[in-house]
Amino acid sequence: MPSVKNPNGPSKNRLAARAAKARKQAQKQSAAGRKSKVTKADQRRGARPGLLPTSGPNAAISAKKRRKLERKMEYALKRKMEEEREAEMKDAPEADDSTKDGGKATDEDMAVDTENIA
């Protein structure tokens, strides 16, 4: 007697279709909470949330170009910090020199209090 599967159960094809449908619904439901950040104009051109364009402002940047841009940004930040530091130094009042006449001390500066010598 030949072996035959249960004729009352669903076929393999039907089981696969049911599983695919369940996967699709679960994926849609999980994506419903996330709002797409792709603009309408880009969506009309075929953009989707998981895909990045190959050109334009939103295109992915290569690792080499990213490093170069980071370096440029660091240099710009460093220059800005230097300018701020120089601006602070210009605003600061100049220190008063106790010595006048080109660095020579006067008699008043050299005076010693002789009363409190013990």
PAGU-56060 format. One line per 3 residues: number of its first residue (from 1); their letters; for each residue x, y, z of N, C-alpha, C. Coordinates in Angstrom, 3 decimals. Last residue first. Layout:
N
NUM) a) X/Y/Z/X/Y/Z/X/Y/Z  ...
END
This chain:
118
118) ain) 63.678/95.201/63.124/64.008/94.837/64.503/65.318/94.115/64.574  62.074/97.674/61.379/63.210/96.753/61.341/63.591/96.428/62.783  60.084/99.514/61.048/59.717/98.197/61.562/60.865/97.197/61.498
115) etd) 61.229/101.799/59.910/60.693/101.861/61.267/60.456/100.474/61.856  61.923/101.596/57.260/62.982/101.425/58.262/62.449/101.415/59.683  60.841/100.347/54.431/60.257/100.828/55.681/61.251/100.552/56.807
112) vam) 62.488/101.487/51.571/62.328/100.420/52.546/61.765/101.028/53.819  62.122/102.231/48.106/62.101/102.671/49.503/61.798/101.500/50.422  61.947/101.627/45.466/63.032/100.991/46.200/63.007/101.330/47.693
109) ded) 59.918/103.181/44.508/59.734/101.735/44.464/60.764/101.028/45.339  61.067/105.685/44.792/59.860/105.368/45.562/59.626/103.858/45.605  63.113/105.635/42.943/63.457/105.648/44.366/62.250/105.287/45.226
106) tak) 62.220/103.267/40.311/62.422/104.609/40.870/62.767/104.497/42.348  63.647/100.961/38.019/62.908/101.206/39.249/63.228/102.596/39.776  63.225/100.777/34.540/64.104/101.133/35.657/63.251/101.449/36.877
103) ggd) 61.532/100.356/32.413/61.925/99.195/33.192/62.853/99.521/34.348  61.037/102.885/31.231/61.664/101.810/30.470/62.182/100.675/31.321  59.812/104.449/33.265/61.046/104.872/32.599/61.762/103.683/31.962
100) kts) 58.618/102.344/35.907/58.441/103.328/34.842/59.796/103.637/34.235  57.126/99.561/37.354/58.377/100.226/36.998/58.118/101.146/35.827  54.688/98.548/37.412/55.088/99.330/38.580/56.398/100.051/38.312
97) dda) 52.468/98.584/34.760/53.841/98.289/35.161/54.193/99.167/36.351  49.290/97.196/34.565/50.077/98.394/34.892/51.467/97.963/35.330  48.174/95.250/31.778/48.641/95.291/33.161/49.479/96.548/33.381
94) epa) 45.399/96.205/29.776/46.825/95.924/29.900/47.243/96.080/31.351  42.261/94.482/29.766/43.074/95.687/30.006/44.538/95.302/30.176  40.996/92.531/27.052/41.551/92.574/28.404/42.373/93.847/28.589
91) dkm) 40.385/92.514/24.370/39.462/93.181/25.280/40.048/93.357/26.675  42.394/90.970/23.300/42.314/92.374/22.908/41.427/93.152/23.865  41.811/88.484/24.391/43.061/89.129/24.766/43.034/90.615/24.399
88) eae) 39.412/87.887/23.127/39.433/88.046/24.578/40.687/88.795/25.012  40.322/87.641/20.524/39.364/88.695/20.834/39.332/88.944/22.337  41.907/85.385/20.768/42.542/86.661/20.442/41.612/87.820/20.762
85) ree) 39.899/83.500/21.288/40.935/83.723/22.290/41.628/85.062/22.036  38.488/83.594/18.909/37.821/83.982/20.151/38.846/84.297/21.231  40.447/82.620/17.160/39.922/83.975/16.984/39.242/84.459/18.259
82) emk) 40.740/80.008/18.154/41.880/80.931/18.189/41.398/82.374/18.060  38.215/78.964/17.565/38.636/79.059/18.960/39.802/80.043/19.100  38.334/79.051/14.772/37.319/79.833/15.478/37.713/80.024/16.939
79) rkl) 40.368/77.206/14.269/40.545/78.613/13.889/39.567/79.506/14.645  39.076/74.888/15.220/40.314/75.338/15.852/40.568/76.815/15.540  36.989/74.676/13.420/36.691/74.872/14.834/37.912/75.407/15.572
76) aye) 38.457/74.201/11.096/37.607/75.390/11.183/37.279/75.705/12.641  39.639/71.743/11.736/40.484/72.914/11.500/39.672/74.200/11.632  37.324/70.160/11.922/38.180/70.337/13.094/39.067/71.562/12.940
73) mkr) 36.407/70.278/9.291/35.579/70.841/10.359/36.407/71.076/11.621  38.470/68.939/7.967/38.197/70.344/7.657/37.388/71.006/8.766  38.148/66.386/9.109/39.398/67.116/9.298/39.186/68.610/9.047
70) elk) 35.627/65.728/8.149/35.833/65.839/9.595/37.091/66.638/9.889  36.188/65.614/5.406/35.263/66.625/5.914/35.427/66.817/7.417  37.919/63.408/5.352/38.390/64.719/4.904/37.498/65.830/5.454
67) rrk) 36.204/61.374/6.226/37.392/61.721/7.020/37.902/63.108/6.652  34.368/61.400/4.111/33.903/61.703/5.462/35.078/62.109/6.351  35.935/60.548/1.993/35.435/61.918/1.971/34.952/62.335/3.360
64) kas) 36.368/57.907/2.870/37.500/58.803/2.629/37.041/60.260/2.671  33.804/56.827/2.960/34.581/56.924/4.199/35.740/57.906/4.036  31.364/58.703/1.057/32.354/57.634/1.204/33.176/57.873/2.466
61) iaa) 28.040/59.438/1.923/29.398/59.939/1.703/30.371/58.785/1.922  24.908/59.106/0.288/25.865/58.586/1.262/27.264/59.078/0.902  22.917/61.996/-0.432/23.674/60.823/-0.860/24.648/60.395/0.229
58) npg) 21.486/64.271/-0.035/21.260/63.168/0.900/22.036/61.912/0.543  22.116/66.009/-2.128/22.546/66.336/-0.766/22.382/65.192/0.230  23.148/63.923/-4.975/22.362/64.942/-4.291/22.803/65.130/-2.852
55) stp) 23.141/60.351/-5.524/23.620/61.708/-5.774/22.728/62.679/-5.024  22.030/58.046/-4.727/23.430/57.970/-5.150/23.995/59.338/-5.483  20.005/57.926/-1.715/20.247/58.275/-3.113/21.732/58.196/-3.447
52) llg) 19.357/55.023/0.255/19.949/56.352/0.142/20.172/56.667/-1.328  16.600/53.226/1.606/17.535/53.449/0.504/18.069/54.870/0.529  14.630/52.937/3.505/15.876/52.199/3.693/16.943/52.500/2.659
49) pra) 12.452/54.595/2.606/13.176/54.871/3.850/14.519/54.154/3.991  12.850/55.352/-0.934/12.196/54.640/0.155/13.030/54.816/1.419  12.241/57.073/-3.999/13.032/56.888/-2.782/12.192/56.180/-1.725
46) grr) 10.897/57.693/-6.338/11.164/56.288/-6.058/11.983/56.045/-4.806  10.069/60.217/-6.775/11.166/59.746/-7.629/11.563/58.311/-7.315  8.263/60.521/-4.781/7.754/60.474/-6.157/8.817/59.963/-7.119
43) qda) 9.986/60.725/-2.639/9.172/59.518/-2.769/8.610/59.392/-4.177  10.997/63.279/-3.008/11.894/62.135/-3.182/11.104/60.842/-3.343  8.694/64.738/-2.428/9.301/64.862/-3.756/10.232/63.679/-4.029
40) ktv) 8.265/64.085/0.237/7.302/63.649/-0.773/7.907/63.698/-2.170  11.206/62.853/1.976/10.296/63.908/1.533/9.384/63.394/0.427  11.472/60.466/4.487/11.758/60.782/3.093/10.733/61.807/2.624
37) ksk) 10.915/59.504/6.894/11.559/60.809/6.877/11.958/61.213/5.464  7.970/57.870/7.946/9.025/57.978/6.944/9.595/59.389/6.944  7.480/56.920/11.254/7.072/57.790/10.160/8.253/57.945/9.214
34) rga) 6.773/53.901/12.746/7.843/54.785/12.276/7.320/55.629/11.129  4.497/52.389/13.042/4.872/53.321/14.103/5.935/54.306/13.672  4.460/50.737/10.824/3.421/51.762/10.939/3.784/52.796/11.994
31) asq) 6.251/48.710/10.919/6.678/49.926/10.219/5.663/51.049/10.370  4.805/46.738/12.150/5.963/47.275/12.863/6.440/48.571/12.219  2.883/46.249/10.174/2.462/46.732/11.478/3.639/47.339/12.242
28) kqa) 4.399/45.249/8.061/3.641/46.488/7.891/3.280/47.092/9.241  5.333/42.882/9.244/6.284/43.907/8.808/5.586/45.256/8.646  2.968/41.487/9.621/3.787/41.840/10.788/4.766/42.956/10.433
25) qkr) 2.153/41.128/6.959/1.330/41.916/7.876/2.131/42.361/9.096  4.244/39.491/6.012/3.989/40.789/5.391/3.179/41.688/6.326  3.951/37.193/7.589/5.188/37.983/7.641/4.958/39.391/7.118
22) aka) 1.421/36.338/6.742/1.617/36.710/8.146/2.878/37.571/8.297  1.980/35.723/4.073/0.988/36.759/4.381/1.174/37.253/5.815  3.762/33.629/4.389/4.208/34.856/3.728/3.269/36.012/4.054
19) ara) 2.103/31.722/5.564/3.261/32.228/6.310/3.750/33.550/5.713  0.308/31.259/3.453/-0.195/31.763/4.737/0.949/32.372/5.560  2.006/30.219/1.523/1.304/31.472/1.255/0.805/32.097/2.554
16) alr) 2.785/27.845/2.760/3.801/28.855/2.443/3.147/30.214/2.209  0.309/26.506/2.853/1.011/26.828/4.098/2.054/27.929/3.868  -0.191/26.182/0.109/-1.111/26.998/0.907/-0.453/27.426/2.226
13) nks) 1.890/24.447/-0.564/1.784/25.743/-1.227/0.914/26.698/-0.405  1.280/22.202/0.903/2.508/22.940/1.208/2.452/24.347/0.619  -2.275/22.185/1.748/-1.123/21.817/0.931/0.101/22.645/1.335
10) pgn) -3.943/21.275/4.807/-3.606/22.231/3.746/-2.352/21.795/2.992  -5.572/17.994/5.188/-4.726/19.106/5.627/-4.423/20.062/4.481  -6.912/15.817/4.102/-7.731/16.873/4.704/-6.908/18.097/5.137
7) pnk) -5.200/13.869/3.230/-5.845/14.699/2.207/-6.663/15.854/2.795  -2.134/13.125/4.534/-3.521/13.364/4.920/-4.186/14.288/3.898  -0.158/11.334/2.073/-0.353/12.260/3.194/-1.838/12.495/3.441
4) vsp) 0.481/7.901/1.539/-0.206/9.112/1.070/-0.404/10.031/2.272  2.278/5.156/0.450/2.161/6.153/1.515/1.549/7.431/0.941  0.662/2.200/-0.938/1.514/3.386/-1.030/1.233/4.371/0.104
1) m) 0.832/-1.174/0.000/0.000/0.000/0.000/0.889/1.255/0.000
END
